[in-house]
């Protein structure tokens, strides 16, 4: 470990912050100029772009025959997207959840998670499985854009009938907005790569095992673009982009990243038994947990953000204890299973019941 390692670490963080700001700015301006809602921009352009590190790492690992890294990267990133990124964004500012997310995108994210589990149940994601997953992202993206354009045209027609014809945006401005998005994505991808590499070097120099590095730094590192983009969007009050980025990124990771990886891998992607027994169920549980939290008042409050962050810290702690086979692991597992999880489930059910009664009244 040299001084350059810390320089690359700081440089990677700087690129992530700057790239996220540029990306959100370009995406929100593009949404306005193309008459596409910011939510759809968050679900597509921002989400797909900020998932570029996962795609790059998975394609490389699939081609080189490293299935554990390919599957673990997607599953770990999806868990981080919900618990870490949504939690951090909600702590910055409470997030209002759009009705489209409640009715379509979050259920679709849950459906994609169960589809992945079903296809991977035999321990292998074949090329046919990859084609099924990738077909899903093509259909989803096309539907989201077409639906948004139709809604926006209806709103635009109503506006013009009331106030007169709206001014069109010039091609030059559109090119500038695309330029901002491309520049922001480039900085996010390059910054995340610098940060993951430098953080891994620091971890190795401190004698932290490679397994712990893979379970934590790689998953968190590839999710840093989503984290930076969502927090930047929260600070700019672009809450549709902040929440849509996370939901869209998870859908993209499951359908596109795993789909492309399975198509490219010579013999498909083998799914480790440990992932089927623990990590994938944790990912599905975190995904399902979005519904009751999103459903209560259609917003994510700060305390709910702290709840998500607390669960992510607990998950990372479990991974570290399990990787090192620490003597505290049995007691920690029992505490989580018999106390923390039931208490959280009861709290969520009470919130849903209270919201239901308020709406009936």
N, C-alpha and C positions, 0 to 999 in steps of 0.2 A: 504494500500500500504506500503510495507516494502522495505528494502534495497535489499532483494532477488529478488524483482520484476525487479529492474534495472540490477541485475546480470544476470537474465534469459534473459532480453532484449538484453544485450550485447552478452551473450553466443549464443543466437539464431542468431544474426547477424553474429557472427564469424563462426558458423556452416554453414550458408548459403553461405558465401563467400568462405570458404574452400571447401565445398561440390560442389559448382559450378565449381571451378577450377579443382577438381579431376574428376568430371563428364565429362567436356569438353575434358580434356586430354585423358581420357580412351576412349571416344567416337570417337575422331579424330584418335587415334591409331587403334581402332577396324575397322574403315572405311578403313584404308589403308591395314590392314592385311587380311580382308575379301573381298577386291576388291569391296567394296560398297562405293558409293560416299558420301562425308561428308554431302551433302544436304539431302540424304535419311536418314542418321543417325540422323540428326537434326530433320527431319520430323517424325521419329519413336521413336528411343530409348530415345533421349534427351527430345523430346516433351512429350512422354507418361510418362516418369519418372518424369519430373518436374510438370506434372499434377496430380501426386499421392495425394497431399493434397486435391485438389478438389474432387477426387474420394472418398477418405476416409471420408471427411465431408459429401458429398452427400449421400453415402451409409448409414451412421449413421442417418442423418436427414430424409432420405426417410423411413428407417425402423421405426423411432420414430414418423413418421407422421408430419414432419415439412416441408411442401412443399415450403413455402416462402424462407426458407434458402436454400433448394436444388436448386430451379430455380434461385434465386438471386445470389447464389454463382457462377454458371456457366456464367450467363449473365454478371455479374459484372466483373468476371475474364477475359472474352473475350474482354470486352471493355478496361480493363486495359492492356491486352496483346498487343493490337494494339496501343492504344494512349500512354500509359505510357512506356511499355517495348521497342517497336520498336522506339519510340521517344527518349528514353534515350540511346539506343544502337546506333542510328544514330548520336546523339550528340557526343558520344565518338569517333566514326569514321564513315564516310559515308559508306553506305552499298550498295554493288553491288547486284542486284537481279538476280538470275539465271532464264534462260528462262523457265525451267520446272515450276517454281512458277507462271510465267505469263500465261503459256499456260494451266496448269493443276491444280495446288494446290490452288492458290488463287480463280479461278472460282469455284473449288470444295468447298472451305470454304464458299463462298457466297451461293452456292447451298445448303449446309448443314444448313446454317442459315435460308434460306427460307423454307427448309423442316421442321425444328424445329418449325417455326412460323405456318406453315400449320397444323402440327400435334397437336399443342397446341391451335389452334384457337377455339376449342370447350371448352377450359378451363381445359382440362385433358390430361395428357400423360399416356395412358393405357399401359398394358403389351404388347399388340400388337404393339403399337407405339414404345415401348422400344426395341422390337425385330427388328423392321425395322431399327431403329437408330444403334443398335449394329451390325446388318448385314452389314451396310454401312462401319463401321470401319474395320471389318474383310476383306472385299473386297478391301478397300483402302490400307491397310497395305500390303496385299499379292501382289497387283499390283505394289506398289512402290518398294518393295524389288526385285521382279522378273524382273521388267523393269531395275532397276539399275544393277542387276547382268548381264543381257544380254549386256547392254551397256559397262560395265566394262570388260567383257570377250572380246568384240570386240576391245576395246582399248588395252587390254593386248596382244591379238594376233598380233595386228599391231606393238606394241612395241617389241615383241619377234622376229618378222620377221625382224625388223630393227637392233635391238641391241643384240639379243640372249635371252635365257630363263631367266625369272625373278626368283629370289630366293624366296622360300616359307617361310612363317612365321611359327615358331614352335608352337606346341600346348601349351607349357608352357607360351609363350608370350601372346597367345590368352586368356589363363586363367587369367593372370595378368591384361589384359585389361578389362575382364569381372569383375574381382575383384575391379578394380578402379571404374567402372560404378556403381556397387552395393554399394560400400562404399560412393560414391558421392551422390547417390540417398537417402541412409539412412540418411546422414547428412542434405540433403535438407529437407526431410520430418520432421525429428526431430527438426531441426532448425526453420522451419516455424511454427511448433506447439508451440514451446517455445515463439517465437516472437509474435504470435497472442494472446496467453494467457496473456503474460506480458503486451502487449500494451492495451488489453481490461481492465485489472486491473487498469492501469494508467488512462485510459479514464473514467472509472467509478468513480475513486477517485476524478476526476476533475468535476464530475457531468455532464458528457456528456451522452445524452440519449442512451438507448440500440438500438434504431432504427438507429441513426447515426453510432453507432459502427458497426452494421450489414451491413449497406450500404457502409461503407468505410473500416474499419479495416479487416473484414473477407474477402472481395473481394480482397483488396490489399495484405493482408497477404498470401492468398493461391496462389497469382500470384508472390510472391517474389522468388520462385525457378526459374520461367521463367526469371524474371528480372536479378537475379544473374547469371544464365547460359548464357543469351544473352549478358550481359555486359562483362562477362569473355571471351566469344567467340569473341566479338568485339576487346577486348584488345589483344587477341592472333591472330587477323586478320583472324579468322575462320568465315568469314561473312556468308557462307552457313549455318553453324550451327546456327548462331545468328538469321537469318531471318527464316530459316526452323523450328527452335524451336518454334517461335511464331505461324506461320501458322499451323504447325502440332499440337501444343497444342490446338489451337482453334477448329480444326477439331476433335481432341480427346475429348475435353470437350463436344462438341455438340453430337457426335455420340456415344462415349463410356461411358462417365460419366453420361450423361442423360439417355442413353440406359440402362446401368446396374442399375441405380437408379430406373427407371420405372419398370424394371423386378423384382426388389427386393421389392419395396413398395407393401404392401398388397392390396391397392385399387388404385394403380397408383399414379401419382403426380399431384395434383391440381395446375394449373398455375394461379397466381393472376391476376385480371383484370388490376391492375396498371402496371404490367410488360408487358402485351400485348399492353397497350396503350402508354407506354413511353419507358421503359428500353429496351425491345426487338427491337423496331424500331431504338433506338439509337445504339444498337449493330450492326444491319444490316447496318445502315448508315456509321458507322466507318469501317465496313468490305468492303463495296463498295468503300469507299474513298481510300482504298489501291490500286485499279486498276489505277486511273489516276496518283497517285504519283509513283507507281511502273513502270508505262508505260513510264513516262518521263525519257529518257536516261537510263532506266533499273537500277535505283539506287535511294537510299534515301539519299538526302543531309542533311547537318547539319541543315539548315534553316527549312527543312521539318520535321526534328526531333523535333525542337523547336515548330513548328506548332502543331504537335501531342500532345506534352506535355502541350501546352497552352489550347488545347481543353479538355484534361483530367482534368486540374485544373478547367476549367469552368464547367465541368460536376459534379465534386465533390462539387463545390460551390453551384450548383443548388440543389443537393441532401441535403446539409446541410440547405439551406434556406427553402426548401420544407418541410423537416422533422420538423423544428422548426416553420414553418408558419411565417417566418419573414416578416416584412412590406416592405422590399426591393424586395421581390420575384416578384411581378408583373412587376416592372420596369426592373429588371434583365432579366426576361423572354422576355420582349419586346425588349430589347437591343440585346439579343442573336438571336432572331428570325428575326428581321428586319434589323440588321446591320452586325453582325459577320458572321452568316451563309451565307447570300448572297455574302458578300465580299469574303469569302473563296471559295465558289463555282465558282465565276467568275475567281478567281486566278487559280484554278485548270483547268478550261476550257481553259484559255489562255495558260497555260503550255502545255496542250495536243495538242492544235492547233499549237503552235510553234514547238513542237517536230514532229508533222505530216508533217509540211511544210519543216522542215529541212531534214527529211527522203526522201521526194519526190525530193528535190533538189539534 
